[in-house]
Amino acid sequence: MDESSYGQESSANKSISTSPEIDGLLAGVGYAIRPSDLPHVAERLEKLDSAIIAAAAAGLPPEFLCSDAVHYNPSDLAAWVDSMSMLTSLSSPPTHPAPAPWPVQIYAPAPLSTPTVDLLAPEDAGINLVHLLMSCADSIHRDDHPSASNLIHEMQILLPRVGTAFGIGKVAAYFIDALDRRLRSRPSPPAEDEILYHYFYESSPYLRFAHLTANQAILESFNGLDRVHVIDLNLKHGLQWPALIQALALRPGGPPFIRLTGFGPPAICEVGRRLADFARSVNVPFAFTLLDEIQPNLLRVEPGETVAVNSVLQLHQFLSDPGSPGPIDSVLSWVKELRPRIVTVVEQEADHNRPGFLDRFTEALFYYSTVFDSLESAAAGAGPEVYLQKEICNIVCCDGEERVERHEPLASWRARFGRAGLWPVPHGSSAFRQASMLLTLFPGEGYSIEEVEGCLTLSWHGRAVISASAWHCGDGVDAPPLAGNIFFNGYSGSDRRE
């Protein structure tokens, strides 16, 4: 059997061998095929050659040993080869062929220009594509750019055979593009597009989960207070705040005066105007300030204001390479000096800040395969995936200060906040219940909410994707009291688009 039919690597990519590590990678993206079984299959095929010769000498008809079935599972193929070898002990042909022990699948692949690709069944092509991705990442890790370039060319030829409409082909297309951009020093995709942001917001629960859990913690911390100041480290399009404003408008005893300070480029000043108009429409006293960068001397906190600091998918951008000084410590020190009543943090549950490129690439391929799989359940088209392209390109293409997508898991943030003198505030049952209700708005049954030591994690088929936590200063600032569950009831569809 031609080795190319199982996607064996060329001399340029022998540094990544078929191993349990590849088995695990394929299992993580939904494939039951194990490349590590292929050597055993090869041994059995040699036995099959002897079996066919012996069967012919015994008078068995050729059609008894052959069929048109295409078998994709190497372990099943090994069992088939063993069963064929047993036929050498028969002295006469049986009356009827033995039934196949597995469902027969027959595929007719469309002819392609490359002979190696022609020999690959779709699932074999998927195996080979993952293997080539890992080999290419390893070549880049070793600064072997010629080999990496050749592997990218192989993957670009193979990709149409796998298909990019769903599954591993879809996520692989974005990673191949990112690898190609890195080698060619091509610019990253354009800056975030508001339309793509809305596509991602509407088609998945991730951003809504982030806003809901953070707002509920802030709402509870503001219970009974009449002057509050929310400092948003990443205002973006302001979709988080209409829900909180409306919830405070419905608060027994009337709303407080709300000051919102947002960080972002001058172009989003229009967001503040829309939020002010919305606050006016629900009779909430409101003031807005926009700052283009985090500079403590520019931030004004008035006497009597209770402060909440909010960071949704932002703090990871202040990290640096492990062991190197970065701005995160200064930012957390500045946050603590504000003496906030609550600090709400939502981050991707991933580990994309590893120093080695190959480790970082492998983790990113696992993580975004999970996210893309969850987005497929919503059938929302390509918009949400294109929104994530900039993150993928930054993780794969950039190094040093240019790499800002430095996601770290919740355990790392716990340790970092502890060193900064911030202590966890457990999310209450209201936040858990509301987050669970949120998931009912989305198709598919793979989403779940888990409580981990007071923090909430949103998972897809058991794989954590995003985590929400809340914190407070440990010296003299009491944990906020619990308030009634009014946030979710005050959140309407029209408000989300303000």
C-alpha positions as CSV (number, residue, x, y, z in Angstrom):
1,M,0.0,0.0,0.0
2,D,1.3,3.4,-0.9
3,E,2.5,5.3,2.1
4,S,1.1,8.5,0.7
5,S,-2.4,7.2,1.2
6,Y,-2.0,7.7,4.9
7,G,-0.4,11.1,4.6
8,Q,3.2,10.0,5.5
9,E,5.5,13.0,5.8
10,S,8.2,14.1,3.4
11,S,11.8,14.5,4.3
12,A,11.2,18.1,5.1
13,N,8.8,17.3,8.0
14,K,10.2,14.2,9.5
15,S,11.0,16.1,12.7
16,I,7.4,15.6,13.8
17,S,6.7,11.8,14.0
18,T,3.4,10.1,14.1
19,S,2.9,9.8,17.9
20,P,0.4,9.8,20.7
21,E,0.8,13.5,20.7
22,I,-0.7,13.6,17.2
23,D,-3.4,11.1,18.4
24,G,-4.3,13.5,21.1
25,L,-4.5,16.5,18.8
26,L,-6.8,14.6,16.4
27,A,-9.0,13.4,19.3
28,G,-9.2,17.0,20.5
29,V,-10.7,18.1,17.2
30,G,-13.1,15.2,16.9
31,Y,-11.3,12.4,15.0
32,A,-11.2,8.8,16.2
33,I,-8.4,7.9,13.8
34,R,-5.1,7.2,15.4
35,P,-2.0,7.7,13.2
36,S,0.1,5.7,15.8
37,D,-1.9,2.6,14.6
38,L,-0.5,2.9,11.1
39,P,2.8,0.9,11.7
40,H,0.7,-2.0,13.1
41,V,-1.5,-1.8,10.0
42,A,1.5,-1.9,7.7
43,E,2.7,-5.1,9.5
44,R,-0.7,-6.7,9.0
45,L,-0.7,-5.7,5.3
46,E,2.4,-7.7,4.8
47,K,0.7,-10.7,6.4
48,L,-2.3,-10.0,4.1
49,D,0.0,-10.3,1.0
50,S,1.0,-13.8,2.2
51,A,-2.7,-14.6,3.0
52,I,-3.8,-13.7,-0.5
53,I,-1.1,-15.9,-2.1
54,A,-2.0,-18.8,0.3
55,A,-5.7,-18.3,-0.3
56,A,-5.2,-18.5,-4.1
57,A,-3.2,-21.7,-3.6
58,A,-6.1,-23.1,-1.5
59,G,-8.6,-22.3,-4.3
60,L,-10.4,-19.4,-2.6
61,P,-12.1,-17.0,-5.2
62,P,-10.5,-13.6,-5.3
63,E,-13.9,-11.8,-4.8
64,F,-14.1,-13.4,-1.3
65,L,-11.0,-11.5,-0.2
66,C,-11.9,-8.2,-1.9
67,S,-14.6,-5.6,-1.8
68,D,-15.2,-2.0,-2.9
69,A,-15.4,-0.7,0.7
70,V,-13.1,2.0,1.7
71,H,-12.0,1.5,5.4
72,Y,-10.9,4.6,7.2
73,N,-10.3,3.5,10.7
74,P,-6.8,2.0,11.0
75,S,-7.7,-0.2,13.9
76,D,-10.7,-1.7,12.0
77,L,-8.4,-2.2,9.0
78,A,-6.0,-4.1,11.1
79,A,-8.8,-6.4,12.3
80,W,-9.9,-6.9,8.7
81,V,-6.3,-7.9,7.7
82,D,-6.1,-10.3,10.6
83,S,-9.4,-11.9,9.6
84,M,-8.2,-12.3,6.0
85,S,-5.0,-14.0,7.3
86,M,-7.1,-16.7,9.0
87,L,-8.6,-17.7,5.6
88,T,-5.3,-19.5,4.8
89,S,-6.4,-22.4,7.1
90,L,-9.6,-23.1,5.0
91,S,-9.5,-26.0,2.7
92,S,-12.5,-25.0,0.6
93,P,-14.4,-21.8,-0.1
94,P,-17.4,-21.1,2.0
95,T,-20.9,-21.1,0.5
96,H,-21.5,-17.4,1.3
97,P,-19.1,-14.5,2.0
98,A,-18.8,-13.6,5.7
99,P,-20.7,-10.4,6.7
100,A,-18.5,-7.3,7.2
101,P,-18.1,-6.5,11.0
102,W,-18.5,-2.7,10.3
103,P,-20.7,-0.5,8.2
104,V,-19.4,-0.3,4.7
105,Q,-18.7,3.2,3.4
106,I,-18.0,3.9,-0.3
107,Y,-16.6,7.2,-1.3
108,A,-15.9,8.5,-4.8
109,P,-13.4,11.4,-4.4
110,A,-13.3,14.0,-7.1
111,P,-10.1,13.8,-9.1
112,L,-7.5,16.4,-8.2
113,S,-4.3,17.4,-9.9
114,T,-1.9,16.1,-7.3
115,P,-1.5,12.3,-7.2
116,T,-0.9,12.2,-3.5
117,V,-4.1,14.0,-2.8
118,D,-6.0,11.7,-5.2
119,L,-5.1,8.7,-3.0
120,L,-6.4,10.3,0.2
121,A,-9.9,9.7,1.4
122,P,-11.5,12.8,3.1
123,E,-10.8,11.6,6.6
124,D,-7.2,10.6,5.7
125,A,-6.8,14.0,4.2
126,G,-7.9,15.5,7.5
127,I,-5.2,13.5,9.3
128,N,-2.6,14.5,6.9
129,L,-3.6,18.2,7.1
130,V,-3.2,18.2,10.9
131,H,0.1,16.4,10.6
132,L,1.3,19.0,8.1
133,L,0.2,21.8,10.3
134,M,2.2,20.5,13.2
135,S,5.2,19.8,11.0
136,C,5.1,23.3,9.6
137,A,4.9,24.8,13.1
138,D,7.8,22.7,14.1
139,S,9.8,23.9,11.1
140,I,9.1,27.5,12.0
141,H,10.1,26.7,15.6
142,R,13.4,25.5,14.3
143,D,13.8,28.5,11.9
144,D,13.6,26.1,8.9
145,H,11.6,28.5,6.7
146,P,12.2,26.7,3.4
147,S,10.7,23.5,4.7
148,A,7.8,25.5,6.3
149,S,7.1,27.2,3.0
150,N,7.0,23.8,1.2
151,L,4.6,22.4,3.8
152,I,2.3,25.4,3.4
153,H,2.2,24.7,-0.3
154,E,1.3,21.1,0.4
155,M,-1.5,22.2,2.7
156,Q,-2.9,24.7,0.3
157,I,-3.2,21.8,-2.3
158,L,-4.7,19.5,0.3
159,L,-7.1,21.9,1.8
160,P,-9.8,21.7,-1.0
161,R,-9.8,17.9,-0.5
162,V,-10.6,18.3,3.2
163,G,-13.1,21.1,2.6
164,T,-13.4,24.4,4.5
165,A,-17.1,24.5,5.1
166,F,-16.9,22.8,8.5
167,G,-14.7,20.8,10.8
168,I,-10.9,20.7,10.8
169,G,-10.8,22.1,7.3
170,K,-12.4,25.4,8.4
171,V,-10.1,26.1,11.3
172,A,-7.0,24.8,9.4
173,A,-7.6,27.4,6.7
174,Y,-7.2,30.2,9.1
175,F,-4.1,28.7,10.7
176,I,-2.5,28.0,7.2
177,D,-3.2,31.6,6.3
178,A,-1.6,32.8,9.6
179,L,1.5,30.6,9.0
180,D,1.8,32.0,5.5
181,R,1.5,35.5,6.8
182,R,4.3,34.9,9.3
183,L,6.7,33.5,6.6
184,R,5.9,36.2,4.1
185,S,5.9,39.0,6.7
186,R,2.4,40.0,5.4
187,P,0.4,42.4,7.5
188,S,-2.3,41.1,9.8
189,P,-6.0,41.4,8.9
190,P,-7.5,44.8,9.2
191,A,-8.5,46.2,12.6
192,E,-11.7,44.9,14.2
193,D,-14.8,45.5,12.2
194,E,-18.0,46.5,14.1
195,I,-20.2,44.3,11.9
196,L,-18.0,41.3,12.5
197,Y,-18.1,42.0,16.2
198,H,-21.9,42.0,16.1
199,Y,-21.9,38.7,14.2
200,F,-19.8,37.1,16.9
201,Y,-21.9,38.7,19.6
202,E,-25.2,37.4,18.2
203,S,-24.1,34.0,17.1
204,S,-22.5,32.7,20.3
205,P,-23.0,33.2,24.0
206,Y,-19.4,34.1,24.8
207,L,-19.6,37.9,24.8
208,R,-23.1,38.0,26.3
209,F,-21.9,35.6,29.1
210,A,-19.0,38.0,29.8
211,H,-21.2,41.1,30.0
212,L,-23.9,39.3,32.0
213,T,-21.7,37.9,34.7
214,A,-19.6,41.1,35.0
215,N,-22.7,43.3,35.2
216,Q,-24.4,41.1,37.8
217,A,-21.3,41.4,40.1
218,I,-21.2,45.2,39.6
219,L,-24.9,45.5,40.2
220,E,-24.6,43.6,43.5
221,S,-21.6,45.7,44.6
222,F,-23.6,48.9,44.0
223,N,-26.5,47.9,46.1
224,G,-27.7,50.9,48.2
225,L,-25.1,53.3,46.8
226,D,-26.1,56.7,45.2
227,R,-22.9,57.6,43.3
228,V,-21.1,55.0,41.3
229,H,-18.2,55.1,38.9
230,V,-17.5,52.3,36.4
231,I,-14.1,52.2,34.8
232,D,-14.1,50.1,31.6
233,L,-10.6,49.1,30.5
234,N,-11.9,48.2,27.0
235,L,-15.1,50.0,26.0
236,K,-15.3,48.7,22.4
237,H,-18.8,49.2,21.2
238,G,-20.5,49.7,24.5
239,L,-22.8,46.7,24.3
240,Q,-22.3,45.8,27.9
241,W,-23.6,48.9,29.6
242,P,-27.3,49.5,28.5
243,A,-28.3,46.4,30.5
244,L,-26.6,47.7,33.7
245,I,-28.0,51.2,33.2
246,Q,-31.5,49.7,32.8
247,A,-31.1,47.4,35.8
248,L,-30.0,50.4,38.0
249,A,-33.0,52.4,36.7
250,L,-35.3,49.6,38.0
251,R,-33.6,49.5,41.4
252,P,-35.9,50.0,44.4
253,G,-35.4,53.6,45.7
254,G,-34.3,54.9,42.4
255,P,-31.1,54.8,40.3
256,P,-27.7,56.2,41.4
257,F,-25.7,58.8,39.6
258,I,-23.5,56.8,37.2
259,R,-20.2,57.9,35.8
260,L,-18.7,55.7,33.1
261,T,-15.0,56.1,32.1
262,G,-14.1,54.1,29.0
263,F,-10.7,53.4,27.4
264,G,-10.5,53.2,23.7
265,P,-9.7,55.2,20.5
266,P,-11.3,58.6,19.8
267,A,-13.4,57.0,17.1
268,I,-15.7,55.4,19.7
269,C,-16.7,58.7,21.3
270,E,-20.0,58.1,19.5
271,V,-20.5,55.1,21.8
272,G,-20.6,57.5,24.8
273,R,-23.2,59.7,23.2
274,R,-25.4,56.7,22.5
275,L,-25.1,55.5,26.1
276,A,-25.9,59.0,27.4
277,D,-29.0,59.1,25.2
278,F,-30.1,55.7,26.5
279,A,-29.5,56.7,30.2
280,R,-31.6,59.8,29.6
281,S,-34.4,57.8,28.2
282,V,-34.7,55.7,31.4
283,N,-34.1,58.7,33.7
284,V,-30.7,57.7,35.0
285,P,-28.2,60.5,35.8
286,F,-25.2,59.7,33.7
287,A,-21.8,61.1,32.8
288,F,-19.3,59.7,30.3
289,T,-15.5,60.2,29.8
290,L,-13.4,58.6,27.1
291,L,-9.6,58.1,27.6
292,D,-7.4,56.8,24.7
293,E,-4.9,55.0,27.0
294,I,-4.5,54.0,30.6
295,Q,-2.8,56.9,32.3
296,P,-3.6,57.1,36.0
297,N,-3.0,60.9,36.1
298,L,-5.8,61.5,33.6
299,L,-8.4,59.5,35.5
300,R,-10.7,61.4,37.8
301,V,-12.5,59.8,40.7
302,E,-14.8,62.2,42.6
303,P,-15.2,62.2,46.4
304,G,-18.0,59.9,47.4
305,E,-18.0,57.8,44.3
306,T,-17.8,54.0,44.6
307,V,-15.6,52.5,41.9
308,A,-15.9,49.3,39.9
309,V,-13.2,48.3,37.4
310,N,-14.3,46.2,34.5
311,S,-12.0,44.2,32.1
312,V,-13.6,42.0,29.4
313,L,-11.0,40.2,27.3
314,Q,-8.5,42.9,27.9
315,L,-6.0,42.3,30.7
316,H,-4.2,39.6,28.7
317,Q,-3.0,42.3,26.4
318,F,-0.9,43.7,29.2
319,L,1.1,40.5,29.6
320,S,4.6,39.8,28.3
321,D,6.8,36.8,27.7
322,P,7.0,34.7,30.9
323,G,9.9,35.9,33.0
324,S,10.0,39.3,31.3
325,P,8.8,42.6,32.9
326,G,5.5,43.7,31.5
327,P,2.9,46.3,32.1
328,I,0.4,44.0,33.9
329,D,2.0,44.5,37.3
330,S,1.8,48.3,36.9
331,V,-1.8,48.1,35.7
332,L,-2.9,45.9,38.7
333,S,-1.1,48.1,41.1
334,W,-2.9,51.2,39.6
335,V,-6.2,49.3,39.9
336,K,-5.7,48.6,43.5
337,E,-4.8,52.2,44.2
338,L,-8.3,53.1,43.0
339,R,-9.6,51.1,45.9
340,P,-12.5,49.7,43.8
341,R,-15.5,48.0,45.4
342,I,-15.3,45.3,42.7
343,V,-13.0,44.3,39.9
344,T,-14.7,42.2,37.2
345,V,-12.5,40.2,34.9
346,V,-13.4,37.9,31.9
347,E,-10.7,36.1,30.0
348,Q,-10.3,33.3,27.5
349,E,-9.6,30.0,29.2
350,A,-6.5,29.3,27.1
351,D,-2.7,29.2,27.4
352,H,-1.4,31.2,24.5
353,N,1.4,32.9,26.3
354,R,3.9,30.0,26.2
355,P,7.4,31.0,25.2
356,G,7.9,28.2,22.6
357,F,6.2,28.7,19.3
358,L,5.2,25.1,18.8
359,D,3.6,24.8,22.2
360,R,1.7,28.0,21.6
361,F,0.6,26.9,18.1
362,T,-0.6,23.5,19.4
363,E,-2.7,25.1,22.2
364,A,-4.2,27.7,19.8
365,L,-5.2,25.0,17.3
366,F,-6.9,23.0,20.1
367,Y,-8.7,26.1,21.5
368,Y,-10.0,27.6,18.3
369,S,-11.0,24.2,17.0
370,T,-13.3,24.1,20.0
371,V,-14.6,27.6,19.4
372,F,-15.2,27.1,15.7
373,D,-17.0,23.8,16.5
374,S,-19.4,25.7,18.8
375,L,-20.0,28.4,16.2
376,E,-21.0,25.7,13.6
377,S,-23.9,24.7,15.8
378,A,-25.4,28.2,15.2
379,A,-25.0,28.1,11.4
380,A,-24.2,31.8,11.5
381,G,-22.0,31.8,8.4
382,A,-18.4,32.9,8.2
383,G,-18.7,36.2,10.0
384,P,-17.9,35.0,13.6
385,E,-14.9,33.0,12.4
386,V,-13.6,36.0,10.4
387,Y,-13.9,38.0,13.6
388,L,-11.5,35.6,15.3
389,Q,-9.0,35.7,12.5
390,K,-7.2,38.6,13.9
391,E,-6.6,36.8,17.2
392,I,-5.3,33.7,15.4
393,C,-3.0,35.8,13.3
394,N,-1.6,37.7,16.2
395,I,-0.9,34.5,18.2
396,V,0.8,32.7,15.2
397,C,2.4,35.6,13.3
398,C,3.7,38.0,16.0
399,D,6.4,38.0,18.6
400,G,7.6,40.5,21.2
401,E,5.5,43.6,21.8
402,E,3.5,43.0,18.7
403,R,2.0,39.8,20.2
404,V,-0.9,41.1,22.4
405,E,-3.2,38.0,22.4
406,R,-1.5,36.4,25.4
407,H,-4.3,34.5,26.9
408,E,-3.7,32.6,30.1
409,P,-5.9,30.2,32.1
410,L,-7.8,31.2,35.3
411,A,-5.3,29.5,37.5
412,S,-2.6,31.9,36.3
413,W,-4.8,34.9,36.9
414,R,-5.6,33.7,40.4
415,A,-1.9,33.7,41.3
416,R,-1.3,37.1,39.7
417,F,-4.2,38.8,41.4
418,G,-3.2,37.3,44.7
419,R,0.3,38.8,44.3
420,A,-1.3,42.2,43.6
421,G,-3.3,42.1,46.8
422,L,-6.7,41.4,45.2
423,W,-9.0,38.7,46.6
424,P,-11.8,36.7,44.9
425,V,-15.4,37.6,45.3
426,P,-17.5,34.5,44.5
427,H,-20.2,34.8,41.9
428,G,-23.6,34.1,43.5
429,S,-26.4,31.8,42.6
430,S,-28.1,34.6,40.6
431,A,-25.2,34.9,38.2
432,F,-25.1,31.1,37.7
433,R,-28.8,30.9,37.1
434,Q,-28.8,33.8,34.7
435,A,-25.9,32.4,32.7
436,S,-27.6,29.1,32.5
437,M,-30.8,30.8,31.2
438,L,-28.7,32.6,28.6
439,L,-27.5,29.3,27.1
440,T,-31.1,28.4,26.3
441,L,-31.1,31.2,23.7
442,F,-28.5,29.4,21.6
443,P,-28.9,26.2,19.5
444,G,-27.0,23.0,20.3
445,E,-26.6,21.2,23.5
446,G,-22.9,21.5,23.9
447,Y,-22.7,24.6,26.1
448,S,-22.5,24.4,29.8
449,I,-21.8,26.6,32.8
450,E,-19.5,25.5,35.6
451,E,-18.7,27.0,39.0
452,V,-15.0,26.7,39.8
453,E,-14.0,28.1,43.3
454,G,-16.5,31.0,43.0
455,C,-15.7,31.7,39.3
456,L,-17.9,30.9,36.4
457,T,-16.7,29.1,33.3
458,L,-18.5,28.7,30.0
459,S,-17.6,25.4,28.2
460,W,-18.3,23.7,24.9
461,H,-18.7,19.9,25.3
462,G,-16.6,20.0,28.5
463,R,-13.8,22.1,27.1
464,A,-13.6,25.5,29.0
465,V,-13.6,28.5,26.6
466,I,-14.1,31.6,28.7
467,S,-14.0,32.3,32.5
468,A,-15.5,35.1,34.6
469,S,-14.2,36.2,38.0
470,A,-14.6,39.1,40.4
471,W,-12.1,40.6,42.9
472,H,-11.8,43.2,45.6
473,C,-9.1,44.8,47.6
474,G,-8.1,42.8,50.7
475,D,-7.3,45.8,53.0
476,G,-10.3,47.4,54.4
477,V,-12.8,47.0,51.6
478,D,-15.6,44.6,52.5
479,A,-17.0,42.1,50.0
480,P,-20.1,43.6,48.4
481,P,-23.5,42.6,49.7
482,L,-25.8,40.4,47.6
483,A,-28.7,42.2,45.8
484,G,-31.9,41.0,44.2
485,N,-31.9,39.3,40.8
486,I,-33.1,42.1,38.6
487,F,-30.3,42.3,35.9
488,F,-31.5,39.5,33.7
489,N,-35.1,40.6,33.7
490,G,-34.1,44.1,32.7
491,Y,-32.1,43.1,29.7
492,S,-34.1,43.4,26.4
493,G,-33.0,42.7,22.9
494,S,-33.4,46.3,21.7
495,D,-31.1,47.5,24.5
496,R,-28.2,45.2,23.5
497,R,-27.9,47.0,20.2
498,E,-27.6,50.5,21.7
